[in-house]
Amino acid sequence: MSRKNFYICTDQDGNMPVLSNKPLKKAWVKYVNDTPVLINPYPNQDRVWDYGKSTMLSLVDGLTTYAGKPMAKYTGAYH
């Protein structure tokens, strides 16, 4: 498994994350070069972590960072 290309898979409630080289659970995020490029979100998931930029990305409109600034929007694809 590449250190830069991987999947983070979780249960349907967003718990029990697993790092793998293929989707192992129903909810997952595919990373290429540490950037999320494809997501199959769990119900009510509203954000995803970008390892390449070390920042949280919003999946929905209106989320803010802890500093109160608008959160950057996820621009990848959905499965």
NUSE-364008 format. One record per atom (N, C-alpha, C): residue number from 1; residue in one letter; x, y, z. Coordinates in nm, 3 decimals, always signed. Each point is the difference from the previous one (the first is absolute). Example, Ala and Ser with C-alpha at 12.3 -4.5 7.8 and 13.67 -1.06 7.14 Angstrom:
BEGIN
<1, "a", <+1.319, -0.569, +0.780>>;
<1, "a", <-0.089, +0.119, +0.000>>;
<1, "a", <+0.090, +0.120, +0.000>>;
<2, "s", <-0.035, +0.105, -0.072>>;
<2, "s", <+0.082, +0.119, +0.006>>;
<2, "s", <-0.077, +0.109, +0.073>>;
# end
This chain:
BEGIN
<1, "m", <+0.085, -0.118, +0.000>>;
<1, "m", <-0.085, +0.118, +0.000>>;
<1, "m", <+0.089, +0.124, +0.000>>;
<2, "s", <-0.030, +0.093, -0.087>>;
<2, "s", <+0.074, +0.124, -0.008>>;
<2, "s", <-0.025, +0.086, +0.123>>;
<3, "r", <+0.101, +0.073, +0.042>>;
<3, "r", <-0.017, +0.088, +0.116>>;
<3, "r", <-0.082, +0.123, -0.036>>;
<4, "k", <-0.018, +0.028, -0.127>>;
<4, "k", <-0.074, +0.118, -0.043>>;
<4, "k", <-0.136, -0.033, -0.060>>;
<5, "n", <-0.025, -0.125, -0.038>>;
<5, "n", <-0.125, -0.041, -0.061>>;
<5, "n", <-0.062, -0.110, +0.086>>;
<6, "f", <-0.118, +0.028, +0.057>>;
<6, "f", <-0.060, -0.093, +0.095>>;
<6, "f", <-0.148, +0.031, +0.017>>;
<7, "y", <-0.068, -0.085, +0.075>>;
<7, "y", <-0.140, +0.020, +0.037>>;
<7, "y", <-0.009, +0.007, +0.153>>;
<8, "i", <-0.088, +0.085, +0.048>>;
<8, "i", <-0.039, -0.001, +0.141>>;
<8, "i", <-0.145, -0.047, +0.000>>;
<9, "c", <-0.026, -0.114, +0.062>>;
<9, "c", <-0.133, -0.061, +0.003>>;
<9, "c", <-0.055, +0.008, +0.141>>;
<10, "t", <-0.131, +0.026, +0.013>>;
<10, "t", <-0.063, +0.009, +0.132>>;
<10, "t", <-0.132, -0.076, +0.001>>;
<11, "d", <-0.049, -0.025, +0.120>>;
<11, "d", <-0.134, -0.055, +0.016>>;
<11, "d", <-0.101, +0.105, -0.045>>;
<12, "q", <-0.127, -0.038, -0.009>>;
<12, "q", <-0.105, +0.091, -0.044>>;
<12, "q", <-0.026, +0.115, +0.098>>;
<13, "d", <+0.058, -0.005, +0.118>>;
<13, "d", <-0.014, +0.111, +0.095>>;
<13, "d", <+0.128, +0.083, +0.007>>;
<14, "g", <+0.097, -0.028, -0.087>>;
<14, "g", <+0.124, +0.076, -0.005>>;
<14, "g", <+0.107, -0.047, +0.096>>;
<15, "n", <-0.026, -0.107, +0.074>>;
<15, "n", <+0.096, -0.052, +0.097>>;
<15, "n", <+0.082, -0.114, -0.059>>;
<16, "m", <+0.100, -0.042, +0.074>>;
<16, "m", <+0.085, -0.114, -0.036>>;
<16, "m", <+0.071, +0.020, -0.134>>;
<17, "p", <+0.078, +0.109, -0.016>>;
<17, "p", <+0.071, +0.021, -0.126>>;
<17, "p", <+0.107, -0.106, -0.026>>;
<18, "v", <+0.014, -0.037, -0.126>>;
<18, "v", <+0.098, -0.099, -0.043>>;
<18, "v", <+0.073, +0.056, -0.122>>;
<19, "l", <+0.132, -0.006, +0.003>>;
<19, "l", <+0.082, +0.040, -0.114>>;
<19, "l", <+0.022, -0.124, -0.086>>;
<20, "s", <-0.026, +0.012, -0.131>>;
<20, "s", <+0.015, -0.117, -0.087>>;
<20, "s", <+0.034, +0.043, -0.142>>;
<21, "n", <+0.026, -0.099, -0.086>>;
<21, "n", <+0.029, +0.029, -0.140>>;
<21, "n", <-0.122, -0.021, -0.089>>;
<22, "k", <-0.115, -0.034, +0.059>>;
<22, "k", <-0.127, -0.013, -0.072>>;
<22, "k", <-0.113, +0.023, +0.099>>;
<23, "p", <-0.121, +0.031, -0.048>>;
<23, "p", <-0.112, +0.021, +0.092>>;
<23, "p", <-0.035, -0.130, +0.073>>;
<24, "l", <-0.002, +0.006, +0.133>>;
<24, "l", <-0.032, -0.118, +0.081>>;
<24, "l", <-0.136, +0.010, +0.067>>;
<25, "k", <-0.054, +0.119, +0.009>>;
<25, "k", <-0.129, +0.023, +0.067>>;
<25, "k", <-0.088, +0.084, -0.091>>;
<26, "k", <-0.125, +0.022, +0.041>>;
<26, "k", <-0.095, +0.072, -0.084>>;
<26, "k", <+0.035, +0.147, -0.017>>;
<27, "a", <+0.056, +0.062, +0.100>>;
<27, "a", <+0.038, +0.141, -0.008>>;
<27, "a", <+0.152, +0.010, -0.012>>;
<28, "w", <+0.047, +0.081, -0.095>>;
<28, "w", <+0.144, +0.011, -0.021>>;
<28, "w", <+0.034, +0.130, -0.072>>;
<29, "v", <+0.127, +0.036, +0.010>>;
<29, "v", <+0.057, +0.114, -0.073>>;
<29, "v", <+0.126, -0.049, -0.070>>;
<30, "k", <+0.009, +0.024, -0.130>>;
<30, "k", <+0.119, -0.036, -0.076>>;
<30, "k", <+0.093, +0.121, -0.006>>;
<31, "y", <+0.127, -0.022, +0.035>>;
<31, "y", <+0.101, +0.105, -0.003>>;
<31, "y", <+0.103, -0.031, -0.106>>;
<32, "v", <+0.035, +0.101, -0.080>>;
<32, "v", <+0.107, -0.009, -0.097>>;
<32, "v", <+0.095, +0.116, +0.030>>;
<33, "n", <+0.126, -0.033, +0.023>>;
<33, "n", <+0.098, +0.100, +0.041>>;
<33, "n", <-0.047, +0.076, +0.125>>;
<34, "d", <-0.056, -0.072, +0.094>>;
<34, "d", <-0.048, +0.052, +0.128>>;
<34, "d", <-0.118, +0.095, -0.010>>;
<35, "t", <-0.065, +0.007, -0.117>>;
<35, "t", <-0.114, +0.089, -0.021>>;
<35, "t", <-0.125, -0.085, -0.025>>;
<36, "p", <-0.113, +0.032, +0.066>>;
<36, "p", <-0.123, -0.076, -0.025>>;
<36, "p", <-0.052, +0.027, -0.142>>;
<37, "v", <-0.020, -0.106, -0.078>>;
<37, "v", <-0.044, +0.016, -0.139>>;
<37, "v", <-0.135, -0.067, -0.027>>;
<38, "l", <-0.038, -0.097, +0.084>>;
<38, "l", <-0.126, -0.071, -0.019>>;
<38, "l", <-0.051, -0.041, +0.137>>;
<39, "i", <-0.129, +0.024, +0.024>>;
<39, "i", <-0.055, -0.029, +0.132>>;
<39, "i", <-0.133, -0.071, -0.011>>;
<40, "n", <-0.018, -0.100, +0.083>>;
<40, "n", <-0.128, -0.067, +0.020>>;
<40, "n", <-0.035, +0.026, +0.147>>;
<41, "p", <-0.066, +0.113, +0.029>>;
<41, "p", <-0.015, +0.043, +0.139>>;
<41, "p", <-0.098, -0.085, +0.081>>;
<42, "y", <+0.022, -0.002, +0.130>>;
<42, "y", <-0.097, -0.062, +0.090>>;
<42, "y", <-0.114, +0.099, +0.020>>;
<43, "p", <-0.118, -0.045, +0.047>>;
<43, "p", <-0.113, +0.090, +0.017>>;
<43, "p", <+0.035, +0.120, +0.089>>;
<44, "n", <-0.037, +0.118, -0.045>>;
<44, "n", <+0.020, +0.126, +0.072>>;
<44, "n", <+0.146, +0.043, +0.010>>;
<45, "q", <+0.090, -0.059, -0.076>>;
<45, "q", <+0.139, +0.046, +0.000>>;
<45, "q", <+0.004, +0.140, -0.060>>;
<46, "d", <+0.066, +0.093, +0.068>>;
<46, "d", <+0.002, +0.138, -0.048>>;
<46, "d", <+0.139, +0.055, -0.025>>;
<47, "r", <+0.105, -0.080, +0.025>>;
<47, "r", <+0.137, +0.048, -0.021>>;
<47, "r", <+0.094, -0.116, -0.026>>;
<48, "v", <+0.116, +0.033, -0.059>>;
<48, "v", <+0.103, -0.099, -0.031>>;
<48, "v", <+0.136, +0.066, +0.018>>;
<49, "w", <+0.099, -0.076, +0.044>>;
<49, "w", <+0.133, +0.053, +0.025>>;
<49, "w", <+0.086, -0.011, -0.126>>;
<50, "d", <+0.071, +0.107, -0.032>>;
<50, "d", <+0.095, +0.003, -0.111>>;
<50, "d", <+0.140, -0.009, +0.060>>;
<51, "y", <+0.063, -0.117, -0.013>>;
<51, "y", <+0.133, -0.021, +0.057>>;
<51, "y", <+0.106, +0.082, -0.072>>;
<52, "g", <-0.017, +0.025, -0.129>>;
<52, "g", <+0.097, +0.075, -0.077>>;
<52, "g", <+0.011, +0.145, +0.044>>;
<53, "k", <-0.114, +0.060, +0.038>>;
<53, "k", <-0.003, +0.140, +0.043>>;
<53, "k", <-0.016, +0.016, +0.151>>;
<54, "s", <-0.014, -0.112, +0.070>>;
<54, "s", <-0.022, +0.002, +0.146>>;
<54, "s", <-0.115, +0.091, +0.038>>;
<55, "t", <-0.113, -0.021, -0.066>>;
<55, "t", <-0.117, +0.082, +0.028>>;
<55, "t", <-0.128, -0.082, -0.017>>;
<56, "m", <-0.105, +0.043, +0.066>>;
<56, "m", <-0.130, -0.064, -0.011>>;
<56, "m", <-0.077, +0.064, -0.116>>;
<57, "l", <-0.067, -0.082, -0.079>>;
<57, "l", <-0.080, +0.048, -0.112>>;
<57, "l", <-0.147, -0.028, +0.027>>;
<58, "s", <-0.085, +0.093, -0.036>>;
<58, "s", <-0.143, -0.011, +0.021>>;
<58, "s", <-0.066, -0.076, -0.114>>;
<59, "l", <-0.094, -0.088, +0.034>>;
<59, "l", <-0.080, -0.069, -0.101>>;
<59, "l", <-0.134, +0.068, -0.021>>;
<60, "v", <-0.036, +0.090, +0.090>>;
<60, "v", <-0.127, +0.074, -0.007>>;
<60, "v", <+0.029, +0.149, +0.011>>;
<61, "d", <-0.095, +0.080, -0.040>>;
<61, "d", <+0.015, +0.145, +0.008>>;
<61, "d", <-0.020, +0.049, +0.142>>;
<62, "g", <+0.069, +0.107, +0.036>>;
<62, "g", <-0.025, +0.068, +0.127>>;
<62, "g", <+0.085, -0.041, +0.117>>;
<63, "l", <+0.091, -0.096, -0.015>>;
<63, "l", <+0.085, -0.039, +0.112>>;
<63, "l", <+0.112, +0.102, +0.019>>;
<64, "t", <+0.038, +0.020, +0.125>>;
<64, "t", <+0.109, +0.093, +0.030>>;
<64, "t", <+0.110, -0.074, +0.076>>;
<65, "t", <+0.120, +0.058, -0.004>>;
<65, "t", <+0.112, -0.054, +0.075>>;
<65, "t", <-0.016, +0.039, +0.146>>;
<66, "y", <+0.089, -0.050, +0.085>>;
<66, "y", <-0.006, +0.036, +0.141>>;
<66, "y", <+0.026, +0.149, +0.022>>;
<67, "a", <+0.065, +0.064, -0.096>>;
<67, "a", <+0.027, +0.144, +0.008>>;
<67, "a", <-0.117, +0.082, -0.052>>;
<68, "g", <-0.106, -0.066, -0.046>>;
<68, "g", <-0.118, +0.070, -0.049>>;
<68, "g", <+0.005, +0.037, -0.148>>;
<69, "k", <+0.103, -0.042, -0.070>>;
<69, "k", <+0.012, +0.029, -0.142>>;
<69, "k", <-0.071, -0.110, -0.080>>;
<70, "p", <-0.048, +0.031, -0.120>>;
<70, "p", <-0.063, -0.103, -0.083>>;
<70, "p", <+0.099, -0.113, -0.031>>;
<71, "m", <-0.047, -0.124, +0.012>>;
<71, "m", <+0.085, -0.116, -0.026>>;
<71, "m", <+0.012, -0.019, -0.151>>;
<72, "a", <+0.119, -0.037, -0.046>>;
<72, "a", <+0.023, -0.028, -0.142>>;
<72, "a", <-0.090, -0.115, -0.044>>;
<73, "k", <-0.047, +0.004, -0.123>>;
<73, "k", <-0.094, -0.098, -0.052>>;
<73, "k", <+0.074, -0.115, -0.069>>;
<74, "y", <-0.047, -0.122, +0.022>>;
<74, "y", <+0.051, -0.120, -0.069>>;
<74, "y", <-0.040, +0.011, -0.147>>;
<75, "t", <+0.094, -0.022, -0.091>>;
<75, "t", <-0.028, +0.014, -0.142>>;
<75, "t", <+0.012, -0.130, -0.079>>;
<76, "g", <+0.026, -0.111, +0.070>>;
<76, "g", <+0.014, -0.130, -0.067>>;
<76, "g", <-0.134, -0.058, -0.037>>;
<77, "a", <+0.001, -0.124, -0.043>>;
<77, "a", <-0.119, -0.071, -0.046>>;
<77, "a", <-0.064, -0.081, +0.113>>;
<78, "y", <-0.127, -0.036, -0.024>>;
<78, "y", <-0.075, -0.086, +0.093>>;
<78, "y", <-0.032, -0.131, -0.069>>;
<79, "h", <+0.003, -0.108, +0.075>>;
<79, "h", <-0.030, -0.132, -0.054>>;
<79, "h", <-0.147, -0.028, +0.017>>;
# end
